Amino acid sequence: MALSRRALLAQATAAATSAAPHSVTAAAAASEAEPTTTTTTLRGTIPPGAPDFVYVPLEVPPGIRELRVSYRYDKPATPPGTPGNALDIGLFDQRGTALGGRGFRGWSGGARSEFFLRADEATPGYLPGPLEPGRWHIALGPYTVAPQGVAYEITASLTFGEPAPAAPAHHPPERVPGRGRAWYRGDCHIHSVHSDGRRTPAEIAGLARAAGLDFINTSEHNTNSSHTDWSDAGAENLLVLTGEEITTRTGHVLAVGTDPGTFIDWRYRSRDGRFERFAGAVRQAGGLVVPAHPHANCIGCAWKFGFGEADAVEVWNGPWTPDDEVSLASWDATLRAARGDRWLPALAHSDYHRDPDRVGGPQTVVLADDLSRRAILAGLRAGRAYAAESSAVSVDFTAVTPRGGHAGIGERLRSDDPGTEVLVRLSVAGAEGCELRLVTDQGVVHTEAGATSLEWRTTPARSGYVRAEVRHPPQVPLLPGPPAAFTNPIWLGS
């Protein structure tokens, strides 16, 4: 008989708790009257078809100064084409596991097999703080489950003693010295050791400076633990925005530039009807909602929530691949339907995890009033931005009318006369040997190979918008080459 999701959850939890006779370590057994550390082993099996998250209860008594958790799970062989086991892990404290994350204490996904928490320190991905007594929960996320199920074993060690003083929380500044109104380069999709990256925040800051970036955004998977770790990394010449990559089972979305300390829950699917609530939470915290790699082909990566709640979209993610080409075409299709009333700006990010990924490869170049959180987010939200493969590439793209009308990237060139002649100018530096392309709501309307600048004339009647692409020579017959840069549109007409 098929089991309901509720029954499966109960079954998995029962399996975990039934195997929890609290086995005491040798050190504790030697002095049972006043143990130093107790160790609990929790075992269970998560069957195929189980809920997305299983919560294994852990009783935390008073007087605990440190909690350490490690886990392992079986990885049996599976037939070709059948996913094997992949089991993520995180932690919720005595405040509970309710959606919204009030009890959230950390998430490492599948990046770590162990972690610890104390009042003053925690493993990256987890939040330091008091270890209050009560029923905590170890959160297990069966990302993929083999036909045999996922047999797991969790070891939780509780150390008694006086807690260390809590460490003060410091966050990166919201403004650093800039160049006034100027074009600023940034990368809003970067992972450090606080999720599944390999570099520390300080190391990433060094890579960002070397890549010619002015700003970056923290975007760890389903945790805000890194926010305090960036307080010194930005220093005087790098603006660090705090955020998160919200990694749901039906798509990933970046929270860009939220208030420091903001956590956004990820435990829902598109069919649950909850995304509007959490997109609203991102905006309430001052951030942008940016679906990431919307056509990626990894399990759970492609975007299934629609774009009604999005503020922008990540069209270019890391090295250019066919799914980026699909994202670019899909994004352009939204422009044709938007008519400039409400449209989604396109952004480009590296999704840096480890070498050979490149911080700033690609990057978004945004026109902002200064190098501050508020100004950068305003520029991104307005679409005053273009994508570039590196800081070596610069684009100047404008449209003008004979009577002095002028508009740049993301702006509207207004004219009451649909027959007004519009002169479009494009110039590019750092992309020698590329093809310059102009794209309107009719498609590609003009190309020049090997040029570094061009001029083209149109009218609002002929073109609802015009945007530019800078393409390397084709690598595959009949397909365009990878981009060196592309812009958001200039809108034409009233």
Summary of the structure (lengths in Angstrom):
residues: 494
radius of gyration: 25.5
end to end distance: 62.7
largest distance: 90.9
contacts: 1715
relative contact order: 0.09
helix: 15%
strand: 36%
